[in-house]
């Protein structure tokens, strides 16, 4: 699956252009973003795509020297299981 990267969004589309996987993390204030939505099309669930999205989002956020807050329940769960304590 090929992902497209924007400043506050990572996503993938199918051949028709329909979004089939997406994570959004809008800036809430200078230097802080909110991972507020993770979406994977039901036909693709169970393949680890949501985890890939969250990991890529954290990498993009970190490389931009920004801080993340998490309001997306999946991102909260993923971070608790995969991120080392700060």
PDB file as gemmi writes it, atoms N, CA and C in Angstrom:
CRYST1    1.000    1.000    1.000  90.00  90.00  90.00 P 1                      
ATOM      1  N   UNK A   1       0.854  -1.182   0.000  1.00  0.00           N  
ATOM      2  CA  UNK A   1       0.000   0.000   0.000  1.00  0.00           C  
ATOM      3  C   UNK A   1       0.891   1.233   0.000  1.00  0.00           C  
ATOM      4  N   UNK A   2       0.565   2.168  -0.870  1.00  0.00           N  
ATOM      5  CA  UNK A   2       1.300   3.413  -0.934  1.00  0.00           C  
ATOM      6  C   UNK A   2       0.570   4.495  -0.158  1.00  0.00           C  
ATOM      7  N   UNK A   3       1.314   5.178   0.686  1.00  0.00           N  
ATOM      8  CA  UNK A   3       0.740   6.241   1.501  1.00  0.00           C  
ATOM      9  C   UNK A   3       1.169   7.602   0.957  1.00  0.00           C  
ATOM     10  N   UNK A   4       0.283   8.576   1.085  1.00  0.00           N  
ATOM     11  CA  UNK A   4       0.583   9.964   0.737  1.00  0.00           C  
ATOM     12  C   UNK A   4       0.730  10.739   2.039  1.00  0.00           C  
ATOM     13  N   UNK A   5       1.658  11.671   2.033  1.00  0.00           N  
ATOM     14  CA  UNK A   5       1.964  12.431   3.245  1.00  0.00           C  
ATOM     15  C   UNK A   5       1.659  13.902   3.022  1.00  0.00           C  
ATOM     16  N   UNK A   6       0.938  14.483   3.968  1.00  0.00           N  
ATOM     17  CA  UNK A   6       0.697  15.917   4.015  1.00  0.00           C  
ATOM     18  C   UNK A   6       1.182  16.393   5.376  1.00  0.00           C  
ATOM     19  N   UNK A   7       1.146  17.679   5.629  1.00  0.00           N  
ATOM     20  CA  UNK A   7       1.695  18.186   6.888  1.00  0.00           C  
ATOM     21  C   UNK A   7       0.946  17.669   8.109  1.00  0.00           C  
ATOM     22  N   UNK A   8      -0.348  17.411   8.004  1.00  0.00           N  
ATOM     23  CA  UNK A   8      -1.114  16.958   9.159  1.00  0.00           C  
ATOM     24  C   UNK A   8      -2.008  15.769   8.824  1.00  0.00           C  
ATOM     25  N   UNK A   9      -1.546  14.957   7.849  1.00  0.00           N  
ATOM     26  CA  UNK A   9      -2.377  13.844   7.400  1.00  0.00           C  
ATOM     27  C   UNK A   9      -1.518  12.850   6.623  1.00  0.00           C  
ATOM     28  N   UNK A  10      -1.799  11.562   6.850  1.00  0.00           N  
ATOM     29  CA  UNK A  10      -1.207  10.489   6.066  1.00  0.00           C  
ATOM     30  C   UNK A  10      -2.375   9.636   5.605  1.00  0.00           C  
ATOM     31  N   UNK A  11      -2.368   9.267   4.315  1.00  0.00           N  
ATOM     32  CA  UNK A  11      -3.524   8.532   3.810  1.00  0.00           C  
ATOM     33  C   UNK A  11      -3.152   7.667   2.608  1.00  0.00           C  
ATOM     34  N   UNK A  12      -4.059   6.754   2.285  1.00  0.00           N  
ATOM     35  CA  UNK A  12      -3.944   5.924   1.088  1.00  0.00           C  
ATOM     36  C   UNK A  12      -5.294   5.916   0.405  1.00  0.00           C  
ATOM     37  N   UNK A  13      -5.263   5.826  -0.914  1.00  0.00           N  
ATOM     38  CA  UNK A  13      -6.498   5.770  -1.685  1.00  0.00           C  
ATOM     39  C   UNK A  13      -6.489   4.530  -2.575  1.00  0.00           C  
ATOM     40  N   UNK A  14      -7.679   4.130  -2.986  1.00  0.00           N  
ATOM     41  CA  UNK A  14      -7.772   3.024  -3.944  1.00  0.00           C  
ATOM     42  C   UNK A  14      -7.660   3.591  -5.359  1.00  0.00           C  
ATOM     43  N   UNK A  15      -7.802   2.741  -6.344  1.00  0.00           N  
ATOM     44  CA  UNK A  15      -7.644   3.171  -7.738  1.00  0.00           C  
ATOM     45  C   UNK A  15      -8.660   4.233  -8.171  1.00  0.00           C  
ATOM     46  N   UNK A  16      -9.798   4.292  -7.484  1.00  0.00           N  
ATOM     47  CA  UNK A  16     -10.816   5.287  -7.840  1.00  0.00           C  
ATOM     48  C   UNK A  16     -10.616   6.616  -7.104  1.00  0.00           C  
ATOM     49  N   UNK A  17      -9.634   6.661  -6.185  1.00  0.00           N  
ATOM     50  CA  UNK A  17      -9.388   7.884  -5.424  1.00  0.00           C  
ATOM     51  C   UNK A  17     -10.069   7.923  -4.078  1.00  0.00           C  
ATOM     52  N   UNK A  18     -10.807   6.886  -3.741  1.00  0.00           N  
ATOM     53  CA  UNK A  18     -11.487   6.813  -2.442  1.00  0.00           C  
ATOM     54  C   UNK A  18     -10.453   6.570  -1.337  1.00  0.00           C  
ATOM     55  N   UNK A  19     -10.567   7.332  -0.248  1.00  0.00           N  
ATOM     56  CA  UNK A  19      -9.659   7.151   0.892  1.00  0.00           C  
ATOM     57  C   UNK A  19      -9.980   5.817   1.556  1.00  0.00           C  
ATOM     58  N   UNK A  20      -8.953   4.967   1.684  1.00  0.00           N  
ATOM     59  CA  UNK A  20      -9.143   3.654   2.298  1.00  0.00           C  
ATOM     60  C   UNK A  20      -8.397   3.514   3.618  1.00  0.00           C  
ATOM     61  N   UNK A  21      -7.502   4.458   3.908  1.00  0.00           N  
ATOM     62  CA  UNK A  21      -6.783   4.474   5.186  1.00  0.00           C  
ATOM     63  C   UNK A  21      -6.308   5.899   5.423  1.00  0.00           C  
ATOM     64  N   UNK A  22      -6.435   6.360   6.685  1.00  0.00           N  
ATOM     65  CA  UNK A  22      -6.094   7.757   6.953  1.00  0.00           C  
ATOM     66  C   UNK A  22      -5.856   7.974   8.439  1.00  0.00           C  
ATOM     67  N   UNK A  23      -4.897   8.856   8.707  1.00  0.00           N  
ATOM     68  CA  UNK A  23      -4.713   9.364  10.066  1.00  0.00           C  
ATOM     69  C   UNK A  23      -4.568  10.873   9.941  1.00  0.00           C  
ATOM     70  N   UNK A  24      -5.228  11.597  10.843  1.00  0.00           N  
ATOM     71  CA  UNK A  24      -5.142  13.057  10.826  1.00  0.00           C  
ATOM     72  C   UNK A  24      -4.611  13.546  12.164  1.00  0.00           C  
ATOM     73  N   UNK A  25      -3.820  14.611  12.079  1.00  0.00           N  
ATOM     74  CA  UNK A  25      -3.231  15.182  13.287  1.00  0.00           C  
ATOM     75  C   UNK A  25      -3.052  16.692  13.108  1.00  0.00           C  
ATOM     76  N   UNK A  26      -4.183  17.419  13.195  1.00  0.00           N  
ATOM     77  CA  UNK A  26      -4.123  18.871  13.020  1.00  0.00           C  
ATOM     78  C   UNK A  26      -3.364  19.559  14.160  1.00  0.00           C  
ATOM     79  N   UNK A  27      -2.780  20.680  13.814  1.00  0.00           N  
ATOM     80  CA  UNK A  27      -2.065  21.471  14.812  1.00  0.00           C  
ATOM     81  C   UNK A  27      -3.085  22.156  15.718  1.00  0.00           C  
ATOM     82  N   UNK A  28      -2.902  22.011  17.016  1.00  0.00           N  
ATOM     83  CA  UNK A  28      -3.818  22.622  17.980  1.00  0.00           C  
ATOM     84  C   UNK A  28      -3.271  23.939  18.512  1.00  0.00           C  
ATOM     85  N   UNK A  29      -1.972  24.036  18.539  1.00  0.00           N  
ATOM     86  CA  UNK A  29      -1.281  25.265  18.899  1.00  0.00           C  
ATOM     87  C   UNK A  29       0.133  25.136  18.362  1.00  0.00           C  
ATOM     88  N   UNK A  30       0.882  26.196  18.400  1.00  0.00           N  
ATOM     89  CA  UNK A  30       2.240  26.185  17.863  1.00  0.00           C  
ATOM     90  C   UNK A  30       3.044  25.025  18.441  1.00  0.00           C  
ATOM     91  N   UNK A  31       3.486  24.130  17.570  1.00  0.00           N  
ATOM     92  CA  UNK A  31       4.341  23.018  17.979  1.00  0.00           C  
ATOM     93  C   UNK A  31       3.625  21.815  18.560  1.00  0.00           C  
ATOM     94  N   UNK A  32       2.293  21.813  18.580  1.00  0.00           N  
ATOM     95  CA  UNK A  32       1.532  20.694  19.134  1.00  0.00           C  
ATOM     96  C   UNK A  32       0.447  20.271  18.149  1.00  0.00           C  
ATOM     97  N   UNK A  33       0.355  18.963  17.928  1.00  0.00           N  
ATOM     98  CA  UNK A  33      -0.693  18.418  17.066  1.00  0.00           C  
ATOM     99  C   UNK A  33      -1.528  17.433  17.875  1.00  0.00           C  
ATOM    100  N   UNK A  34      -2.728  17.180  17.392  1.00  0.00           N  
ATOM    101  CA  UNK A  34      -3.634  16.239  18.039  1.00  0.00           C  
ATOM    102  C   UNK A  34      -3.904  15.085  17.070  1.00  0.00           C  
ATOM    103  N   UNK A  35      -3.429  13.892  17.408  1.00  0.00           N  
ATOM    104  CA  UNK A  35      -3.781  12.723  16.606  1.00  0.00           C  
ATOM    105  C   UNK A  35      -5.236  12.428  16.962  1.00  0.00           C  
ATOM    106  N   UNK A  36      -6.131  12.844  16.063  1.00  0.00           N  
ATOM    107  CA  UNK A  36      -7.547  12.825  16.405  1.00  0.00           C  
ATOM    108  C   UNK A  36      -8.382  11.808  15.629  1.00  0.00           C  
ATOM    109  N   UNK A  37      -7.778  11.162  14.614  1.00  0.00           N  
ATOM    110  CA  UNK A  37      -8.581  10.217  13.830  1.00  0.00           C  
ATOM    111  C   UNK A  37      -7.676   9.226  13.127  1.00  0.00           C  
ATOM    112  N   UNK A  38      -8.032   7.971  13.262  1.00  0.00           N  
ATOM    113  CA  UNK A  38      -7.402   6.903  12.491  1.00  0.00           C  
ATOM    114  C   UNK A  38      -8.534   6.124  11.839  1.00  0.00           C  
ATOM    115  N   UNK A  39      -8.441   5.953  10.523  1.00  0.00           N  
ATOM    116  CA  UNK A  39      -9.485   5.254   9.786  1.00  0.00           C  
ATOM    117  C   UNK A  39      -8.848   4.225   8.859  1.00  0.00           C  
ATOM    118  N   UNK A  40      -9.409   3.015   8.862  1.00  0.00           N  
ATOM    119  CA  UNK A  40      -9.044   1.978   7.898  1.00  0.00           C  
ATOM    120  C   UNK A  40     -10.343   1.383   7.370  1.00  0.00           C  
ATOM    121  N   UNK A  41     -10.446   1.289   6.062  1.00  0.00           N  
ATOM    122  CA  UNK A  41     -11.628   0.710   5.439  1.00  0.00           C  
ATOM    123  C   UNK A  41     -11.874  -0.688   6.016  1.00  0.00           C  
ATOM    124  N   UNK A  42     -13.130  -1.025   6.291  1.00  0.00           N  
ATOM    125  CA  UNK A  42     -13.433  -2.340   6.876  1.00  0.00           C  
ATOM    126  C   UNK A  42     -12.838  -3.520   6.096  1.00  0.00           C  
ATOM    127  N   UNK A  43     -12.714  -3.399   4.796  1.00  0.00           N  
ATOM    128  CA  UNK A  43     -12.166  -4.500   4.000  1.00  0.00           C  
ATOM    129  C   UNK A  43     -10.678  -4.734   4.255  1.00  0.00           C  
ATOM    130  N   UNK A  44     -10.014  -3.774   4.907  1.00  0.00           N  
ATOM    131  CA  UNK A  44      -8.564  -3.873   5.152  1.00  0.00           C  
ATOM    132  C   UNK A  44      -8.218  -4.078   6.620  1.00  0.00           C  
ATOM    133  N   UNK A  45      -9.199  -4.111   7.474  1.00  0.00           N  
ATOM    134  CA  UNK A  45      -8.923  -4.204   8.916  1.00  0.00           C  
ATOM    135  C   UNK A  45      -8.286  -5.547   9.260  1.00  0.00           C  
ATOM    136  N   UNK A  46      -7.514  -5.534  10.333  1.00  0.00           N  
ATOM    137  CA  UNK A  46      -6.847  -6.740  10.795  1.00  0.00           C  
ATOM    138  C   UNK A  46      -5.511  -6.998  10.116  1.00  0.00           C  
ATOM    139  N   UNK A  47      -5.033  -6.047   9.306  1.00  0.00           N  
ATOM    140  CA  UNK A  47      -3.770  -6.213   8.588  1.00  0.00           C  
ATOM    141  C   UNK A  47      -2.650  -5.338   9.152  1.00  0.00           C  
ATOM    142  N   UNK A  48      -2.916  -4.649  10.248  1.00  0.00           N  
ATOM    143  CA  UNK A  48      -1.891  -3.808  10.870  1.00  0.00           C  
ATOM    144  C   UNK A  48      -1.737  -2.433  10.247  1.00  0.00           C  
ATOM    145  N   UNK A  49      -2.664  -2.060   9.396  1.00  0.00           N  
ATOM    146  CA  UNK A  49      -2.548  -0.778   8.696  1.00  0.00           C  
ATOM    147  C   UNK A  49      -2.704   0.396   9.656  1.00  0.00           C  
ATOM    148  N   UNK A  50      -3.630   0.320  10.589  1.00  0.00           N  
ATOM    149  CA  UNK A  50      -3.818   1.416  11.550  1.00  0.00           C  
ATOM    150  C   UNK A  50      -2.545   1.633  12.363  1.00  0.00           C  
ATOM    151  N   UNK A  51      -1.914   0.553  12.774  1.00  0.00           N  
ATOM    152  CA  UNK A  51      -0.650   0.659  13.510  1.00  0.00           C  
ATOM    153  C   UNK A  51       0.434   1.316  12.673  1.00  0.00           C  
ATOM    154  N   UNK A  52       0.501   0.969  11.394  1.00  0.00           N  
ATOM    155  CA  UNK A  52       1.472   1.594  10.496  1.00  0.00           C  
ATOM    156  C   UNK A  52       1.222   3.091  10.399  1.00  0.00           C  
ATOM    157  N   UNK A  53      -0.062   3.461  10.296  1.00  0.00           N  
ATOM    158  CA  UNK A  53      -0.409   4.881  10.208  1.00  0.00           C  
ATOM    159  C   UNK A  53       0.034   5.640  11.453  1.00  0.00           C  
ATOM    160  N   UNK A  54      -0.251   5.087  12.624  1.00  0.00           N  
ATOM    161  CA  UNK A  54       0.114   5.772  13.868  1.00  0.00           C  
ATOM    162  C   UNK A  54       1.636   5.880  13.975  1.00  0.00           C  
ATOM    163  N   UNK A  55       2.333   4.813  13.653  1.00  0.00           N  
ATOM    164  CA  UNK A  55       3.803   4.839  13.715  1.00  0.00           C  
ATOM    165  C   UNK A  55       4.362   5.906  12.771  1.00  0.00           C  
ATOM    166  N   UNK A  56       3.864   5.941  11.537  1.00  0.00           N  
ATOM    167  CA  UNK A  56       4.329   6.950  10.578  1.00  0.00           C  
ATOM    168  C   UNK A  56       3.998   8.363  11.055  1.00  0.00           C  
ATOM    169  N   UNK A  57       2.822   8.531  11.657  1.00  0.00           N  
ATOM    170  CA  UNK A  57       2.450   9.856  12.170  1.00  0.00           C  
ATOM    171  C   UNK A  57       3.416  10.295  13.267  1.00  0.00           C  
ATOM    172  N   UNK A  58       3.716   9.391  14.200  1.00  0.00           N  
ATOM    173  CA  UNK A  58       4.669   9.743  15.263  1.00  0.00           C  
ATOM    174  C   UNK A  58       6.034  10.084  14.682  1.00  0.00           C  
ATOM    175  N   UNK A  59       6.467   9.342  13.678  1.00  0.00           N  
ATOM    176  CA  UNK A  59       7.762   9.628  13.051  1.00  0.00           C  
ATOM    177  C   UNK A  59       7.747  11.008  12.395  1.00  0.00           C  
ATOM    178  N   UNK A  60       6.668  11.324  11.689  1.00  0.00           N  
ATOM    179  CA  UNK A  60       6.559  12.628  11.035  1.00  0.00           C  
ATOM    180  C   UNK A  60       6.490  13.755  12.064  1.00  0.00           C  
ATOM    181  N   UNK A  61       5.715  13.550  13.108  1.00  0.00           N  
ATOM    182  CA  UNK A  61       5.576  14.567  14.155  1.00  0.00           C  
ATOM    183  C   UNK A  61       6.914  14.806  14.854  1.00  0.00           C  
ATOM    184  N   UNK A  62       7.593  13.725  15.210  1.00  0.00           N  
ATOM    185  CA  UNK A  62       8.893  13.826  15.887  1.00  0.00           C  
ATOM    186  C   UNK A  62       9.921  14.516  15.000  1.00  0.00           C  
ATOM    187  N   UNK A  63       9.959  14.145  13.722  1.00  0.00           N  
ATOM    188  CA  UNK A  63      10.938  14.745  12.823  1.00  0.00           C  
ATOM    189  C   UNK A  63      10.667  16.228  12.591  1.00  0.00           C  
ATOM    190  N   UNK A  64       9.442  16.663  12.840  1.00  0.00           N  
ATOM    191  CA  UNK A  64       9.079  18.078  12.712  1.00  0.00           C  
ATOM    192  C   UNK A  64       9.255  18.820  14.031  1.00  0.00           C  
ATOM    193  N   UNK A  65       9.816  18.119  15.028  1.00  0.00           N  
ATOM    194  CA  UNK A  65      10.027  18.701  16.363  1.00  0.00           C  
ATOM    195  C   UNK A  65       8.733  19.203  16.985  1.00  0.00           C  
ATOM    196  N   UNK A  66       7.666  18.445  16.742  1.00  0.00           N  
ATOM    197  CA  UNK A  66       6.379  18.794  17.341  1.00  0.00           C  
ATOM    198  C   UNK A  66       6.038  17.785  18.426  1.00  0.00           C  
ATOM    199  N   UNK A  67       5.085  18.156  19.231  1.00  0.00           N  
ATOM    200  CA  UNK A  67       4.600  17.315  20.304  1.00  0.00           C  
ATOM    201  C   UNK A  67       3.199  16.832  19.938  1.00  0.00           C  
ATOM    202  N   UNK A  68       2.868  15.610  20.339  1.00  0.00           N  
ATOM    203  CA  UNK A  68       1.554  15.061  20.010  1.00  0.00           C  
ATOM    204  C   UNK A  68       0.706  14.858  21.252  1.00  0.00           C  
ATOM    205  N   UNK A  69      -0.557  15.245  21.130  1.00  0.00           N  
ATOM    206  CA  UNK A  69      -1.553  14.827  22.099  1.00  0.00           C  
ATOM    207  C   UNK A  69      -2.446  13.848  21.362  1.00  0.00           C  
ATOM    208  N   UNK A  70      -3.104  12.986  22.087  1.00  0.00           N  
ATOM    209  CA  UNK A  70      -3.863  11.918  21.456  1.00  0.00           C  
ATOM    210  C   UNK A  70      -5.318  11.962  21.896  1.00  0.00           C  
ATOM    211  N   UNK A  71      -6.212  12.203  20.952  1.00  0.00           N  
ATOM    212  CA  UNK A  71      -7.637  12.112  21.266  1.00  0.00           C  
ATOM    213  C   UNK A  71      -8.288  10.943  20.522  1.00  0.00           C  
ATOM    214  N   UNK A  72      -7.573  10.331  19.603  1.00  0.00           N  
ATOM    215  CA  UNK A  72      -8.074   9.151  18.891  1.00  0.00           C  
ATOM    216  C   UNK A  72      -7.880   7.923  19.784  1.00  0.00           C  
ATOM    217  N   UNK A  73      -8.946   7.204  20.087  1.00  0.00           N  
ATOM    218  CA  UNK A  73      -8.818   6.036  20.977  1.00  0.00           C  
ATOM    219  C   UNK A  73      -7.813   4.988  20.473  1.00  0.00           C  
ATOM    220  N   UNK A  74      -7.761   4.765  19.177  1.00  0.00           N  
ATOM    221  CA  UNK A  74      -6.797   3.784  18.659  1.00  0.00           C  
ATOM    222  C   UNK A  74      -5.364   4.264  18.894  1.00  0.00           C  
ATOM    223  N   UNK A  75      -5.100   5.541  18.648  1.00  0.00           N  
ATOM    224  CA  UNK A  75      -3.754   6.076  18.855  1.00  0.00           C  
ATOM    225  C   UNK A  75      -3.353   5.996  20.321  1.00  0.00           C  
ATOM    226  N   UNK A  76      -4.294   6.242  21.224  1.00  0.00           N  
ATOM    227  CA  UNK A  76      -4.011   6.133  22.662  1.00  0.00           C  
ATOM    228  C   UNK A  76      -3.597   4.699  22.994  1.00  0.00           C  
ATOM    229  N   UNK A  77      -4.360   3.736  22.502  1.00  0.00           N  
ATOM    230  CA  UNK A  77      -4.065   2.321  22.751  1.00  0.00           C  
ATOM    231  C   UNK A  77      -2.726   1.931  22.137  1.00  0.00           C  
ATOM    232  N   UNK A  78      -2.481   2.338  20.903  1.00  0.00           N  
ATOM    233  CA  UNK A  78      -1.234   2.006  20.224  1.00  0.00           C  
ATOM    234  C   UNK A  78      -0.040   2.576  20.990  1.00  0.00           C  
ATOM    235  N   UNK A  79      -0.146   3.837  21.401  1.00  0.00           N  
ATOM    236  CA  UNK A  79       0.957   4.489  22.112  1.00  0.00           C  
ATOM    237  C   UNK A  79       1.245   3.788  23.444  1.00  0.00           C  
ATOM    238  N   UNK A  80       0.214   3.383  24.143  1.00  0.00           N  
ATOM    239  CA  UNK A  80       0.399   2.697  25.417  1.00  0.00           C  
ATOM    240  C   UNK A  80       1.144   1.375  25.235  1.00  0.00           C  
ATOM    241  N   UNK A  81       0.930   0.729  24.109  1.00  0.00           N  
ATOM    242  CA  UNK A  81       1.547  -0.563  23.861  1.00  0.00           C  
ATOM    243  C   UNK A  81       2.893  -0.487  23.141  1.00  0.00           C  
ATOM    244  N   UNK A  82       3.181   0.621  22.448  1.00  0.00           N  
ATOM    245  CA  UNK A  82       4.345   0.662  21.581  1.00  0.00           C  
ATOM    246  C   UNK A  82       5.354   1.766  21.830  1.00  0.00           C  
ATOM    247  N   UNK A  83       4.969   2.817  22.512  1.00  0.00           N  
ATOM    248  CA  UNK A  83       5.909   3.925  22.727  1.00  0.00           C  
ATOM    249  C   UNK A  83       6.612   3.774  24.054  1.00  0.00           C  
ATOM    250  N   UNK A  84       7.925   3.986  24.060  1.00  0.00           N  
ATOM    251  CA  UNK A  84       8.629   3.979  25.343  1.00  0.00           C  
ATOM    252  C   UNK A  84       8.240   5.208  26.144  1.00  0.00           C  
ATOM    253  N   UNK A  85       8.323   5.132  27.469  1.00  0.00           N  
ATOM    254  CA  UNK A  85       7.974   6.300  28.295  1.00  0.00           C  
ATOM    255  C   UNK A  85       8.910   7.453  27.975  1.00  0.00           C  
ATOM    256  N   UNK A  86       8.384   8.664  28.051  1.00  0.00           N  
ATOM    257  CA  UNK A  86       9.207   9.865  27.767  1.00  0.00           C  
ATOM    258  C   UNK A  86       9.964  10.292  28.994  1.00  0.00           C  
TER     259      UNK A  86                                                      
END                                                                             
